[in-house]
Amino acid sequence: MTQIALIGSGKVGATICELLLATGDYDITLLDSAEAQLGRVPDNPRLSKQCLQVADAGVLSEALVGQFAVLSAGPFHITPVVAEAAKAAGVHYLDLTEDIASTRRVWELAEAADSAFIPQCGLAPGFISIVANWLCEKFDTLDTVRMRVGALPRYPTNSLLYNMTWSTEGLINEYCEQCEAIMDGNKITLPALTQRKYFSLDGTRYESFNTSGGQGSLADTLAGRVNNLSYQTIRYPGHLDIMRTLLLDLKLSERRDLLKDIMEYALPTTFQDVVLIFATVSGMRDGQLQQETYVNKVYGQAEEGAQRSAIQLTTAGAICAMLDLLVEGKLPERGLVRQEQVALEDFLANRFGRIFTPESERQYSVTEE
C-alpha cells in the first residue's frame, strides 16, 4: 500500500481522492485548512483527514514525513509552500498549478532534490504538453507548435457562455498573468486575452485566445528548436469580449477577490461539460513541410458512482496517472520531471490515463479561420 498526502479537498482534490481510493492501492492523508471542506469528502477506511495550516511550510513538512509523495490540489498561491515542505520532508512532489511564477519556484527547489518534483500534472498544463511533444517527435525539424484547450458547458445559457467547472482562482489567474510563447525563434511574453482566433470543430464555432501557463515548460524545452509556439484557451465566441470588459475596462484584474465572488455567485457549476484538446505541429519530414494534428473531446461522466465533470476527470485523472507512473518506476525519481518527458503511450496505457482515450477512432471536422 502506497502512502500519499493530498493537499486540498475541493472539486478536483475530492475527485483525486475517490479515484485513488477506488484502486485499493493507496492510503491517503487528506490535508486542508478548512475543516468544513474536509467534511464534504466521504469517509473511507484508507482515508485520514487532517485540518492544519497548509500554508505553513514547517507545519506541513512535519505532516509529510513518512509519505511516498504529496499531491498539491490547492490554490496556486500555496504551491511554493507545499513544494518547500515536500523537499524538507524528502517526499516526491506533484502539483496542478498553471501559475508561471509558482512553477519557477518549484524548478528551483527541484535542483539537487533527492525526490522527484513533477509540477503541472493536469490537463493544461499537463496532458497537452505530452501530446504536443509526441507530435513533435514525428518531425526531423520543427516550425510551428500550436496548442488549444478548453473546458466548456455543453449547454451554455448565459451571456458569458460559460459555467464554473474548476478553480475560480486558477481561471482568473490564467486570464490575468503574462503568457509565454515563441515567435520567430525568440521566447517572448504576451498579455493574456490577446491574439483571438476562430475555428470550427464538428460544425460548432469557437474562439481561442492567449492565457497564461497552459503550455507548462514546453517553451523552455523546445527553445532553439521551433520557430513558433503558442498556447490558447478555447471558449464560445463572445466570451473574450465580456472578460476584457470585466478585467480591463472595469479593472477587476486589480480586484480578483471581488471578481471571484461575483463569478461564484452568478455562474452555476455544471457536470455537463466537454473538454476540447487540440494540438497542431508543422515541420520538415522526409524533405517536405508537413503537419500533424491531434484532436480529442472528453465529456463529463459518472465515475466511481459519482457524476464528475470532464475537467474534474481530466485534471484529476492526469495527476493520478503521473503518480501511478512514478510508483511503477516509469518516471525519474530525483529532480525536476517535465510533462513532455512522459511517453504518450505510457500515459494512455495507464488506468487513469485511459480517461483521455477516445471511444472510437472517429474523425473530427476542423476548419480554421
N, C-alpha and C positions, 0 to 999 in steps of 0.2 A: 504494500500500500504506500503510495507516494503522498507525502505531507506537503501541502501548499498553503500559503496565505493569500487571501484575496482582499484587496482594498476597494471598498465601495459596494454598496448594496442597492444601487439604483436600477434602472431598467436593464442595462447591459450587465452589470455585476450580478444581478439575480439570475439572468439567463446563463451566464458563465457557470454559476453555482449549480444550477439544475442540470446543465449538460454534463459537467464533470462528475457530479454525484451519480448520475444515471449509469455511468460506466462501471461503477463499483471498484475503480482503480485508484481513486483519490480520497484522502481525508482533507477537509477544508477548514481552515480557521478564517472566518469572515470578520473583517475589521472595518469599523465605521465610527465616525464621531457622533452620528445621530442614532440614538437608541430606538426611536420610533421607526426609522427606516429599516434598521436591522430586524425589527419585529415583523415586518411585512414579508420577509423571506421565510418560506415554510421550513419547519424543523426537520432534521434528518439525523439518524444515529451517527453518521460520519461528518456531521457539520457542527462546529462550535462557533459561537458568536461572541465577539468582544467589542465593547464600546470603549474606545480610547481616542486620544488626540492624535489622529494620524498625521496631522501637520507638524508634529514634534518628532524630529528625526531620532532623538535619543530614546524617547518612549517607544517609538515604533521599532527601532532596531532590537530592543530587548524582546519584543513580541515576535520577532522574526527568527530568533536563534533556534536552530534545530529544524527549520523548514527546508525543503528542497528548493523552493522558488517562491517568489512573491509576484502576483499579478496585480497591476495597478489599473483599476477601472474607475478611479475617482476623477474629479475635475482636473483639468490640465495644469492648474497652478500648483498642485501638490506633487506633480511629477518629480521635480528635483529632490524633494524631501524624501519620497519613497525610494528613489534611486540611491540617495546617500545612506539611508537606513539599510538598504539591501547590501551595499558594499561593506558597511560596518559589520553586518551580521554574517557576511560571507555566503550569501544565498544568490541563486540565479534570479534575474530580474526581467520582467516583460511588462510592456505597457501598451496603451491605445492612443497616446496623445498625438494630436496633429500640430501642436504648438512648436514652432521652429526654435524659439529660444530655449524652451524646456528640453527639447531633444539635443540641442548642442551641449547642454549641461550633462545629459546622460552620456554623450560621447566622451566628454572629459573624464567622467567617473569610470568609464569602461577601460580607460588606459591602465594597463598593468593590473587589472582586476583578476582575481582568482576564480571568478564565476562569470557566467555569460550575461551580457547585457543586451537585450533584444527589444529595442523600442519600436513603436509604431506598428503593432501587430494586428491592426484591424482590417477594414475594407480599403479605405483611402485616407491616410496612408496604410499600406499593408499589402493586401492581395493585388491591388492594381500594379504595384512595383514588381511583384513576382511575375505577373502576366506580361508586363511591358518588357522586362528583361528576357523572358522566354522568347518573345518575338524578336528582340534584338539579336539573340544568338543565331538566328536563321540567316543573318546577313554577313557579308565579307566586310563591308564598311557601312556606317550609318549616316543618314542625312537628317531625318526628322522623326521625333517621337512625340505623339500626342496622346494624352490620357484624359478621359472624361468619365465621371462617376456621379450618380445622383440617386438619392432615396426620395421617392415621390409618392404621394397618395394616389391610389388608383382612381378615386372618385373625388376630385377636388371640388369644393363648393364655395370657397371664399375668394376674395379678390387677389390674395397672395398666391392662390393655387397651391397651398402648402399646408401640411399638418405637422404637428410635433411628433417625431418618431425616435429622437435620440436626444443627446445632451444639448440643452439650450445654450449653455455657456460655450460649448465647443462650436456650435453653429455660429454664434455671434463672433467668436474669436476668428474663425476662418473667413468671415466677411469683413473683418477689420484690419487684420495684420498684413504685412507685406508678403508677396508671393515670389518664390524663386523660379527662375526659368533660364533657359539657354537660348540665345538669339545670335545668329551668325557666328557661332562658335564661342561666344562670350557668356559667362554666367552673369545674370543680371537679377535685379529685383524689380517687381512691378506692383502697382497698387491693386488691392482686391477690387472686385466689382468692375473690372475693365475688360476690354477686348471681347465683347459679346459676339458669339457665333450662333448660327441657326442650323439645325439639321432635322431630318425626319427619320423615325425608326418605326417600321411596320405601319406607316401611314399617320403616325402621331408626330406632331411638330414640337420641337423642344428648343430652348436656348441654353447656351453654356457660357460661362464667364470665369475669369480668374478668381480663385480663392486660395487661401494660404494653407500650406502644409500637406496637401493631399498627395504630392509626389514623393514624400519621405526623403530619403537620401539619394534618390536616383540621379539628380542633377550633379551631385558630387561624384558618384560612381562613374557616370558617363562623360564627365568633363574631359574635353580634349578628344573625344571620340564621336561626338554628334554635333551637327550644325545647329539644330533647333530642338528644344524640348519644352513642353508646356503641360500644365495640368489645369483642368477646368471642372467646375461643378455644373451638373445638369439640373435645369428647372423647366417648368412650363413657361411659355412666353408671357411676359408681363411682370413676372416676379422680380426681376432685376430692377426695373424702374421704381417699383414701390420701395424696395430695400434701399436704393440710393436716396430716395426722399427721406426715409426714416433715419438712415445712418449719416448721410452727408448734409442734406438741407436742414433737417431738424436737429442735427448734431447729436443724435443718440449714440453715436460711436464713442462719445465722451461720457455717456451715462449708461453704461452697459447693464448695470443692475436694474435700472428703470426699464430698459428695453426687454430684459429677461422677464420681469414681472408682467409686462404688457403682453408679451407673446404667450407666456404660460397661462395667463388669464383668458386670452381671447382665442387662441388656436387650440382646438381639441387634438388629442392624440388619436392615432389610428393604428390598427393592426393590418388594415387592408392597404398595404403599400407594395411598391415594386422597387427593387434596386436595379439600376441600369449600369452596366460596366462596358466601357467602350475604349479600346486602345488601338492605335494605328502606328505602324512603324514603316518607314521607307528607307531604302538604301541600295547599295550595289550588291548584286549577287550574280555570279557567273557572267560578269561583264555587262550586266544590264541593271538599270534603275527599276527596282520592283517595290511592291508594297504588300504588307500583310496586316490583316485586321482581326481583332478578337472582339466579339460582341456577346453579351450574355444578359439575361434577365433572371432575377431571383425574386420570388413572391413570398409574402408573409404566409405562414402556415402553422398548423398545430405541430408542436414538438414536445415530446415527453409529457403529453397530456395537457399542455397549456398552449394557448394561441400566442404566437410570437410574430412581431413584425419582421419584415425582410431585413431591415437594418439591424435589428437586435440579433437575428440569426447569423447574418454575415459577419458582423463585428465580433460577437461572442464566439462564433464558430471558428473564426480565423485565429484568435488568440489561443483557443483551446487546441487547435491543430498544431500551432507552434510549440505549445507546451508538450504535447504528445511527442512531437519530433525531437524535442530536446531530451525527454525522458528516454526515448529509444536510441539515443546516441547518433542521430542523423544531423545534428547541428553542432557547431563548435561549442565547447564547454567553458571557454575563457574569452574574455574581451568582448569587443563590440561585434554583434551579428546583425548585418543589414538584411532587410527583407529580400532584396534581389539576390542574395546568396542562396536562397532556398529554391530547389528544383520544383517547377510546377507539377511534374509527375508525382513527386513525393507528397506534395501538399494535397493534390486531388485524390490520391490513394488513401489518405488518412480518413478515419471515420468522421471527423468533424469537417475536414476539407471537402467532403462529398456534398456538402450543402451547396457548393458552387458548381457542381456538375449538372449540366442541362439534362432534362429527362429524355431528350431525343436530339439527334444531330440535325436539328431544324436550321433552315437558312433564314437569316434576318434581312429585311429590306432596309437599306440605309441610303439616304440621299442627303448630301451636304450642300449647303448654300454658300 
